Amino acid sequence: MAQCVRSTLNPLRTPHSVTKRVTVKNPAFASVSFLRTLPEFKKYPKPCSLVMSCQGKVQNQQEERPQLSLDDLVTSNRKGEVLGTIKDSLSNCLSETNLLATVPGLKSRIKGKVRDIYDAGDYLILITTDRLSAFDRNLASIPFKGQVLNETSLWWFNNTQHITPNAIVSSPDRNVVIAKKCSVFPIEFVVRGYVTGSTDTSLWTVYNKGVRNYCGNELSDGLVKNQKLPANILTPTTKAADHDVPISPNEIVERGFMTQAEFDEASMKALSLFEFGQRVAKEHGLILVDTKYEFGRSSDGSILLIDEIHTPDSSRYWLAGSYEERFQKGLEPENVDKEFLRLWFKENSNPYEDEVLPAAPAELVTELAWRYIFLYETITGSRIDIIPTQEPIHDRISRNTSQALSSLRQL
């Protein structure tokens, strides 16, 4: 197991100013103004939500909110509404893309764990597929997962512009975003608020093996699994092709991945985003446990948030109402993410070493699809449109992306 070198850097804290009233100076993306004349393209929702008002201020909501419970996941009427559609779509998932053959003007493709990225000259086309990735490999395809991840990120991108600008230009399809080209930093900024996890690089795994200095963070003895940390910490990893490797802040600078100024700015953005995400999640009965961010430098020199933000793929969510009681009893928190499927693969295979993994049971795939939808709708306060279709998803994406690029090139 790769271990970070020792560093004297203390756990970074978000500035107190971030916890005060926040004003969004530009509540709508100026870069997507052209969509107003193209009604067939999808526009971002305005940041008017249960969290942000149209004026961009955090609302002071004092009313008592009902606590979420596992029953909301299991017996929700909404689950009954979408379950049939999910099951009908098990065979129509977006597992692979090949827009090079269907969209004119694309130059190359990079296949990521979940996203396929196409070079469109001045822009990048990011396709969020239905692939489920964990243990540095693909485990299954989950109906509507790509759509939910994409629309979850768009909601968060739109509501965090007061913290950092992002690379998003437009979203011409439920699974697609068009983004500015950036020089991507080869570092994932993993932020953690709790001692938990099951993968080789998770905080609980390394702590349980005796590590007390992890990525520059001094960890005290006596911590137990799923315990809340005294302060949120940053545990960066390198974006290796086959396996993410933990790295300390000192190493990041010494090895030339980022300058000290770049790392300091990106770190502060990551910690501020995480604190904001925790506050939003708490208002909706959830705990944002940990997550990861990626950043890039744009052509004008600014550091932009890229890729995704606070999705069920990049983040761990627990139900807040039952956390304390279950923690005191030594029980696992009730979660609303892909952890239960990760645990199934760990119990039924060696996901790091087995060449062939067992197929994920259909009932677990269906349950995970529902959890992605549940999490989106819980946080945003709006229903997501999941529409079964006989048309292959790839054909719809190709058509919508071609139209969007054609319009962009005419500007």
Salt bridges, closest charged atoms under 4 A:
GLU81 OE1 - ARG78 NH1 3.16
GLU81 OE1 - ARG383 NH1 2.77
GLU96 OE1 - LYS111 NZ 2.92
ASP116 OD2 - ARG109 NH1 3.98
ASP116 OD1 - ARG131 NH2 2.77
ASP119 OD1 - LYS181 NZ 2.83
ASP136 OD1 - LYS113 NZ 3.42
ASP136 OD2 - HIS243 ND1 2.28
ASP173 OD2 - ARG396 NE 2.82
GLU188 OE2 - LYS239 NZ 3.98
GLU218 OE2 - ARG6 NH2 2.88
ASP221 OD1 - ARG212 NE 2.76
ASP244 OD2 - LYS113 NZ 3.54
GLU262 OE2 - ARG297 NE 3.17
GLU265 OE2 - LYS269 NZ 3.70
ASP290 OD2 - ARG192 NH1 3.98
ASP290 OD2 - ARG316 NE 3.02
GLU294 OE1 - LYS239 NZ 2.92
GLU294 OE2 - LYS292 NZ 2.75
ASP307 OD2 - LYS292 NZ 2.84
GLU308 OE1 - ARG115 NH2 3.16
GLU308 OE2 - LYS292 NZ 3.58
ASP313 OD2 - LYS145 NZ 2.65
GLU325 OE2 - LYS329 NZ 3.01
GLU332 OE2 - LYS225 NZ 3.33
GLU339 OE1 - ARG316 NH1 3.04
GLU339 OE1 - ARG342 NH2 2.58
GLU367 OE1 - LYS79 NZ 2.81
GLU367 OE2 - ARG371 NE 2.95
GLU377 OE2 - ARG78 NH2 2.72
GLU391 OE2 - ARG399 NH1 2.68
